[in-house]
Amino acid sequence: MVFKKLKLALSMLIWLPVLFLGAQEHPKLILTKTGVDQIRQQLGKLPLLDKTVKAVKEEVDIAILNGIDVPVPKDYSGGYTHETHKKNYRLMQQAGVLYQILEDETYAIYVHEMLKAYAELYPTLPIHPKERSYARGKLFWQCLNDSNWLVYTSQAYDCIYDFLDKKDRKYLENKLFKPFADFISIKNPQFFNRIHNHSTWGNVAVGMIALAMEDDALLERALYGIKDAKLAQGLKDNDGGYIIEPGKAAGFFANLDEPFSPDGYYTEGPYYQRYAMYPFLIFAQALQNVKPEVKVFEYNNGVLLKSVYALLQLSDKDGEFFSINDGQKGMSYYSNALVNAVDIGYFYGGKDASLLSIAKEQNTIVLNDAGLAVAMGIKAGQQLPFIKESVAFTDGAKGDEGGIAVLRKNDLELVYKYTAQGLSHGHYDKLSYSLYEDGEEVIQDYGLARFVNIEQKGGGNYLKENKTWAKQTIAHNTLVQDQESHFGGAYEVGSKHHSNLVYATLDQSEVVAVRAKEENAYPGTKMVRTMAIVQDSTWQSPVILDIMEVQSKEAHQYDMPLYYLGQPMTVSVPITSAELLKPLGAKNGYQHLYKEAVASLTNDNLKFSWLQNQRFYTVTAISTNKDSLVMGRTGANDPEFNLRRDPVLIQRRNAVANTVFVSTIESHGTYSPVSELAVNATSTIQKIEVILQNEDYLVTSITKTDGSIYAVAFSKQKTDKSTKHNIAIKGKQITWQGPCTLINLN
């Protein structure tokens, strides 16, 4: 109802001629006349502003000396023509800003000359010669990159708008901008009229040029999609995601409604949320400047501003985003998109001083009104620390489609994923997790199989191994049944389901825990996983506790992989190394795993230790005589070496229906290659057990090497924080409040 009322109100306002025919001043999108004046007044006074202007000026000045190059497109990502057109749109945007700030017509002339070159080239271009994309562009191999070009170029055009005479503007708009906007929208509705980060870029591209040209019809199209677009049901993109689904709205506001949860989490995950945040926020900024009556930053309870905080919380100690779904490792909040997000979040979100500490780390700003405010706040020393806490974000437009949690204690960060599918960039890994310490991966999520913008590897695009390996369940730290992926690895099935949160308790000093369940990944099988970080005040370091409960109607083989990083130190059972490396299976990702060693397990604890980043780690797992151990490594059936050669430890349990996997992970010591001294190189955990398991409770015990015994108790049914519990454990009556607790049994 809120969306419909806003749409009606905005539609009525759009068609009032006074809005656009009132000859609005330029620039007005990301820069305003007032902002430009203020920036000019602060030149030489704000170190961060001066540093940014200097860096941008040096880059653009070199480009001007090198001349304008607008080549005929022919390459994939990473190729010469692709990178040249990508560089051009960034240079135009920067040059336009410099023209406004420095009042040097050299930069306006540069933008104008390049735009004229594009206006001459664009009408001559056929569809891009590379045929991989479901929506091929003209300048680039996909409409997505064409949209990137128009988003940035719109800003450049806005900056030099008043420099041009009416004849020049008419020429550029009729020869270049309007045909460009029509191509990525009307002529490619399968790209433009959907819910996806691709479409967000398309919607914003059309919307930005509409605001710059003051074109009502284009703005309506950008905000609400193409009316009566003729698209066949069941169409898919290159990643297997649906193009259109019955009853789905389209346009900018639909893409703002659908993929975001009320918490600001974006369903495709932080890597693609980072990518989508630039168009979302840059258009929101333009709408706020041109049409403040829309109140876009208040839309949907301020979800855009919430999303900035969600992204920052989904980064590790070093600012790198946690790798889930199709995520590339190493992407961080130092990217240009996040510099823009932090500056806009600060300027339009009440000037939260904690964001200034992130901006100070980024050590650059965007050259507009928002960036100026950040530079002034930092110069005044107003920044406060940005605190990364244990958090649990919901997924889905209504916040009822599972979610993702980050448990933090000391330098440990445990990422627990129980989300919806995540559109076409999602992986089949319900209830999976990864672990970081001090900003370094310890237990990894593989991420995507792609070398972004490296032409030598598949044109910089997704490799076939992204589907055959990276998306498959065995590539993640979660349960695999009968060597089949969750939902059969079928997007049509996975997109209909999501995991569900049971509870999250994040504010206790001794236990932070999240419990979630998945009932659709395998028909007839229910999985419930509880992940916790526990620490008694007497312990040297926290301990990760992982409990996976499995209930099934039939007996199955269960695999629990652990993708540790580092060098194995010790294994508590005798292992047999393979003389000849062979794949672990034939499909569902198993064909990409070499079997390096095997071992039989007993009714005891499996202990495995390794060294990573000069730190020692040990996993202790309850095992049975039906279990075996497989030590493997990625790289099988990979003749082009597209996959990393990463190790995995798999606990396999055969011929059981109902079972529970319990393990701990402990960081317990360090090694110095300088002093050649190992400190606390062995685990402090002697043994773990399940000491109580029924319909209401599950209690595990942790016996330390000093003889002390602790129990971690979880309530299965009564999960409210106010509920009191009383159970008998080893002859003691234990009472506590809330869904879980750590108990000293000594």
N, C-alpha and C positions, 0 to 999 in steps of 0.2 A: 504494500500500500504506500509506504514511504517513497519507494522508487517510482511508482506511477504518479504520485503527486508532484515529485520533483521533476519528472519528465514533462508533465503537462505544464508546470510553471515555467520551466526552461524553454519549452517549445513556444509558449506564448511570448516570452521575452525575446527569443531569437528572431521572431518575425516582426518585431517592432523596429522599423527602419532606424529609429534614433540610435539604436545600439551600435550599428556599424556605419551608418551614413553620417554620423556625427563627426567624421574625420578625426578618429582617435590618433593620438600622438604615437610615433614610433621613436625608439624601440618600446615594446610593451609586453613582450613574451617573458623572457627570463630576465631581461633588463628593463628598467623603467627610466623615464627622463629624470625623475627624482633620484633614483639610485645612481645613475651615471654622474649626476652633479655631486652627489655625496662621495662617490669613489674618487672623482677628480680632486676634491677637497682634501682627501686623506692620503693621496700619493705622497710618499716621502715621510709619512708619519706612522704607518703600520707595517712592521717588518714582514708579516706573512703576506699581506697584500702586495708589497713591493717585490718580494721574492717570486710570487706567482706571476705577476705582470712581466717581470724580467725573463722568466723561463719561457712563457708563452711568446713573448716578443722575439726572443732569440730563435725559437723554432720557426715562427712564421717568416721572419726576415730571411733566413736561409732558404726557405721554400720559394720566396719571391725571387731571390737571386737565381735559383735553379730553373725558374720558368714553370709554365703551366703544362701539364701532361694529362690529357684526357683520352686514354687508349680505348680502342674497340675491345669490348669484353670478350674473354675466352677462357678464363681460368677458374678453378675451384678456389676455396679458401687457402690462403698462403701463397697463391700464385701471383705473378706480377700485376696483372690487370686488376685482380680482386683487391690486392693490398694498395694499389695506387688510388683506386676510387674510394677506398676506405680512408686513406690518408687525406684525400682531397676534401671530403666532407668535414673532417675534423679541422683541417686548416681553414676552410671557409668560415666555420663557426668561430674559430679563434680570431681570425682576421677581422670579422665583423665586430667582435667585442673590442678589439684593439682600436678600431676606427672610432667607436663611441667614446672610449676612455681617453685615448691620446689625441683625438681630433686630427688625425693624420690621414688625409685622403688616399694616401698610397694603399692603405689596407682596403678601403672601399673599392678602389679601382681593381685591386687584385680579385676581390670577390666577384665584382661585376664581370670581369673578363673571363673568369672561370665559369660563371653561370652562363655567359653567352656561348662558351665552347660546348657546354652541356646542352644548351638549347639547340645548337646546330647538330649535335650528335644524336640526341635522344630520338627524334622522329625517324631517324634512319635505321634504328636498331630493331632487329627481329627478337624473338624470344632467345634468351641466353642459350648458347650451344650445348652446355652441359645439361644432361637430361635426368639427373638423379632426383631432383626435388618434385614433390607433389604440386608445388606452386613456383614455377620457374620465373625468375625475374628478367630484367633486361640488362641493367648495369652489372648485376651479380647473378650467381647461379640460382638464387632463391629470392622470392619476394621479401623474405625476412630482412635480408641485407639491403635490398632496395628501400625498404621502410626506414632502416637505420639512416640511410643517406638523406631521406627527406626530413626526418626528425631534426637532424643537425643543420641541414641546409635551410630549413625554415627559419631557424634562429639567425643564420647569417643574413638571409633576405630581410628579416625584420630590422636588423641593425643598419642595413644600408638603404632601407626603403625610401627615406626622405632624401637620400643622396641622388637617387635615380629620378629621372623625369617620367611623366606619365607614359610616354611612348615606350621607354625601356621597360617599365613595369608591365605594361600590357603585352609586350613581346615575350617576356619571360613567363608570365602567367599563362598565356595562350599556347605557347610553343613547348613549355617545359612543365610547369607546376601542375596545371589542371590535367593534362594528359597523364602525367606521372601518378597523380592521386587517383584518377579513374582506373589506371592499369592495375594498381595494387588492391583496388577495391571492387569496382564493378566488373572488371574483366577477370578477377581472381576471387570470386566469392568464397571458394573453398578455403582460401587463406584468411580472408577478412572477416567472415561471419562465423566465428567460432570462439570457444573459450579456451585460450591457450596463450602462452607468452608471445608466440608468433603474431597472433591477432592483436594483442595489446600494442605491439610495435606498429602494426598496420593502422589501427584505429588512431593512435597518437600521431602518426605521420600525417594522415589526412586532417586530423584536428588541428595540428600546429600550422600547417600551411593555410588551412581555412581561417584561422585567427589572424595570420599575417596578411592574407588577401582580403579579409572581411567578407568571406563567402558563406552565406547562411546555409545553403544546401549541403556543402561539404561538411560543415560543422555538425549538422543534423545526422549525416551519415556516420561521422566519426563517433558521435555519442551513442547512437542507437542502432547502428548496423544498416545493412542494405535491406530495404523493404522488399518483401516477396522474392528473396533470392531463391533461384531454382537450383537446389542441390539434392542429389539422390541420397537416400538414407544408406548407411553402411559404408560410406567412403572413409578411407583411412589415410593418415599421413605416412611419411617414411619410417616413423618409429612405431607404427602399429596403432596409433591413437585415432579415435573417431574424429572425423571432420565436423560432423553435426549430429546432434541428438534431438529427438522430438521434444518440443516444448521449451527448448533452450533459447534465451534471449541472446542478442549480439550487441556489439559495440563496446565503447569504453566503460560505461557504467555496468554492463553485464560482466565484463572482465574484472571489474572492481568488486562486484557482488559475489561471484561464484567461486573463484579459486582461493580467496582469503577466508580464514577463520575469524571469528570475533576477536581473537587474540593477536591477529596480524600475521599468523603463520600462513605461508603460501604453499599450496598443496604439492607443487613440484619439487619442493625442497630448497634449501638456502642457496645453492649454486644458481638455480634458475630464478629464484626470487631476487637475487642480486642483479641478474641480467634484466629482469622485468622492472626493477625499481626505477631505473633511469627513465623510461618512457612514462611510467605511472606518475612519477613525481615531477618531471619536467613539464608535463601537460597540466598537472594539477597547479603548478606554479603559474603557468601561462593563463589558465582559467581564473585563478585567483586575481591575477593582475588585470585581465581584460573583462572578466565577468564575475566580480566578487560576490554578486547576489546569489550565485550558485552555491557558495560556501562548500566548496569541494573538500576542504580539509576537515569539515565536520561530517561529511557524508558517511553513512554506515557506522555511526558512533566513532568517527575519527580513525577508521581502520588504516588509512595510509600512514598516519603518524605512528600508530601502534606497530606497523610493520617494520619501521626503522629500528625500533627497540628489539623486536623479535629477531631480526637479522643479527644485530650486535650480540645478543645473547646466544645465538647459534654459531658463535665463533669461539675458537680455543684461546688459550692464554696469549698467543701471538697474533690474534686477530684473523686467523685462517678459518674459513667456514668448514664446519663438520661435513664430511663427505658422505652423503646418502644419495640414493637414486643415481641419475646421470649427473654426477658431480665430479669436477676435476679437482684433484688435490692441489693445494697451494693457493687457490683463489681466496682473497682476503678483503678486509674492509679498507685496504689501501688502494683498491681499484677506483677508477674515476667515477664509476656508478655510485660507490659508497661515499666518496667525498661529496658528491652532489646530494646524496640522501641525508648525510649527517648535517650538512649546511642547511638544507631545506627543513629538516626535522627541528633544528634549533630555531630557525627564524620564524617558522609558522607554528611551532609547537610550544610556545610559551617561554622560549629561551632557557631551556633546561641546562644548567651549568655543567652537568655531568657529560653532556655531549661535547662540550668544549675540550675535555680531556682526550676524547677520541680524535677530534679535529687537530689537536696539537700533535698527537702521534702521527696523523696523516701528513702533517707539515705542508699542506697546500690547501687552497680553497678554490671554489668556483668564482669566476669573475662576474658577480651579479650582486643584487641587493642582499641575498642570503649570505653569500660568502663574505661580504663586507661586514655584516653583523658579527659573524664568527671571528673575523680578524680583530675587530674592535673588542670583543669579549676576551679574547686571549691576551691582547695587549694590556687590558685592564687587570689581568690576573684573576679572572672570575671563575676559571675552570675548577670543577670538583671531580673527584674520582668517579669513574663509571664502574659500578659494582656488578660483576657477573656472579649470579646466584644460581642455586638449584631451581630449575624452572620446568614447568610442564605446559606445553602449548596444545590447544585443541586443533583438530583438522576438520575441514568441511565448512561450508558457508554458515551453517547453524552451530558449528562447534560440536557436532555429535557424530563425527566420523573418526574416532580414535584420536591419535595425536603423536607427539614426540616429546621426550623429556631429556633434560640434561641434569645429571646428578653431580654435584661438585662438593669435594671435601679435600682440604689441603691443596695439593697441586693436581689431584686426580679429577678427570672429567669423563663421566660415563654417559654415552649417548644411547638412548633406548628408543627404538622406532616401532610404533604400533599404529601407523597412519592408514589413510586411504591409499589407493593405488598410486596417486601422484600423476594422473594423466599419462600421456605417452612416454614421459621420462621416468616413470616409476619402475621399481624393480620388484621381483617376486620374493620378498624377504620379510614376511610378517614376524614381528617380535624379535627382530635382530638388534644387535648392539655393536658398538665400537668403544674403545677405551683410549684415553690420552693421559699423558702425564707431563706436566711442565711444557705444554704446547707440542709435544711429540707423540706420534702414534705408537701405541703399544699393541692393541688388538685392532686390526684395521677393517674398514669397509673398502672393498676394492675400488668403488667408484665407477666411472665410465671407461669404456675401451675406445679411446679416441686420442689423437694427438692434435689438439685444437690449433688450426691455422698452420699446421706443418704439412706442406703440400706433398712431401714424399710419402706420407702415411695416409693413403686413401683420400688425397685432396684436402686433408685437414678435417675430414668429416668423420662421422661415426663409422667404426670398422664393423665388419660382420661379426666379430667376436663380442661386440656389445650385446647382441642378441643370444649368441650361442654360449657365452660365458657370463659377462658382467651382470646381466639381468637375472640369471638363473639362481635358484635358491642356494645351491651348494656353494656359490661364490660368496656367501654371507655367513655370519655367525648366528645361525638359527637352525631349528630342527628340519631335517629332510626325511620324508617318509618314503621308503621303497625306491629311493633314488629318483623320485619324481619332484618336479618343482611345484611350488604352491600354485593352486588354480590351474594346474597343468601348463603353466607358463603361457596362459591365454589371456590377452588383454580383455577380451569380451567378457570373461568370467571375473577376472580380478577387479575390473573397474566397477563391478556391481557391489563389491563387499569392502569392508574395512574391519580392523580390529577394534576392540573396545577397552577403554580404561576401566579398571576395577577401583583402584584408588591410587593416589599419589600423596605421600607424606614427606614433605620437604623441609620442615622447620624444626626437626628434632636434632639434638646435638649428637646423639649416639647412632641413630639410624636415619638415613634418607633412603626412601624406597618407592618404587613404582611397580604396580601389579596390573597386568593387562591380559586379555584373552583373545583368542582367535578360534573361530568355530567353522570357518568356511574354506580354509586353505586346502584341506583334505576332507572330502565327504565322509562323515561318520567318525571323524577324529576331532577332539577338542584339545587345544593347547592353552595352557595358562602359564605365563612366565612372570616371575617376581625377580626384580633386580634391585640390589641394595648396596650401599656403601656403609659399612659399620666400623665403629672404632670406640673402644673403651679408653678411658683417660690414661690407662697404664700402658697402652700399646704404643709402639714406636711409630707405626703408620697405619692408615685405614686398610680394610680388607673388602674386596668386592665379593659379594655373595650372589650367586646365580642359581635360581631354582626353576626348572622347566618341568611342569606336570603335564602328562599326556594321558588322555582317556580315549580309547578307541573300541569299536565294536568287534574288531578282528585283530589278529596278531600281525605285526609288521616288522620290517627292519627300520631302525631309526639311526640316523647319523647326526652327530652334533659336532660340527666343525669349529675350529678355533684358529683364526688367521693371525697368529702371533708374528711379530717382526723381530728379527735378530738371530743370534747364534745359539743353538741348543747347548745346554750345559749338562744336564743329567736327566735320565728317565728311570723311573723306579722299577721297571720291568725289563727283562731281556728282550731286545728287538732283533729282528732278522732283516738285514738290508737286502734289497733287491739287486741281483746281479745284472738284470736287464730291465730297464725302465719301460713300463707299459701303462697305458691309460687305465684309470680306475673304473671306467665305464664307457658306454657307447653314445650316450646322449645326455641332455639336460644339464650340460656343463661338466659332467663327469669325464667326458672325452678329452677335456683340457687339463685334467689332473694326472700327473705321473704318480704312481705308487712307488715311494722310495724305501719304505720299511713297514713292517707289521709286527704286532705282538699280541699275545693272548693276555687277557686280564683275569683277575680273580675277585672274590668277594672281599675286597679291601679298598684302599685308596690308590688311585693313580696319581703320581706326582711327576711333574715335568717342569724343568727350570730352563730359563734362557737369559741371555745378556743382550740388552738393547740400549743404545745411547749411554753406555757406561753405567747402566742400572741393571740389577738382578730382579727377575720376576719368577714366580712359581705359581702354577695352577695345580690345585689339589682337587681331585674329582672322585666322588663315590662311584665304584665300579662293581660289576657282578661277574659271575663266571659265564654269563652269556655275552659278555662284552669282548670286543677286540679293539686294538689301536691301529690306526693307519696314519703313517707320516707321509705326506704328499707334497707336491709342488706344482704350481701352474706352468704351462708351457707345452703340454702334449697337443698333438694335432694343430700345431701353430707354425707352419713352415715359413711364414714371413716375419716371425718373432714380433708379433703385435702385442703379446701379453708380457707383463712383467713375470719374472721367475720368483714368485713369492711362496713361502712355506705355509703349510697347514697341518694341524693336528686334528684327527677325527676320532671321536669316541663312537664306536658302532655297537648297537645293541640289537640282537637278533631274536625273532620269533616271540615277541611280547605284545600285549595289547595295551594294558595300563602300566605306566611306569613313571618314574621321576628321575630327572638328571639334576644332580646337585654338585656345584663346584665353587671353589674360591679362587680368587686371583690376588696375589700379594706382591707388592713392590717392597723389597726388604733390604736392599744394599746397593753399594756402588763400587766401581772399580776405577782407579786412576792409572792410565798408561804412563804417566810421568813418574809417580812414586812406585808404580807396579804393585800397588797394594789393593787387595779386595777387602771391603768392610761389609760385615753382615751378609756374606755371600750365600748363606743357606736360609731356608724358610723358617719362620717362627711357628708355623702350624704343623703339629704332629699328625692330627687326624680330624676328619669331619664325619658326622653321622646324622641320619634322620632319627630323632628320638621320640617323635610323636607325629602321627599322620592320620587324620580322620576327616570327616566331612567339614568340620568346623575349624580345625587348626592344623598348621604344619610347623614343626619346631626342629631346627637343626642345631647341633652342638659343634663347637669349635674347640678342640683341645690344643693348647699351645705347648711348645717344647719345654717350657718351664713347669708343666704339670697343671697349670690353671685351665679351667673349663668355663666356657661361656655358651649360652644358648641364644639363638635368635628366633623369636616366636612371631608367627604371622597368623592373623585371623582371616579365614576364607570367606565367611558369610557376613559377619558384622564388621563393617569397615568404616563406620563413622568415627570421627576423631573423639567424640565425647563418650563413646561406648566403653564400659569397663569390662575387663576380662579376668577370669580366675581359673587357672588350670594347675594340675599337679605335674611336676617335672622332677623325676628322680627323687621322689619322696618329699619334694618341697612344694608348697602352695605358692604359686606365683600370681601376683595381681598387677595389672597395668591398665592404662587407658590409651585408646587409639588402636589402629590396625596392626601395629607391630612394635616390638621392643627388643632391646639387648639385655640379657640377664647374666649376671655373674653368679655361677653355680658353686663357687669355691666356699 
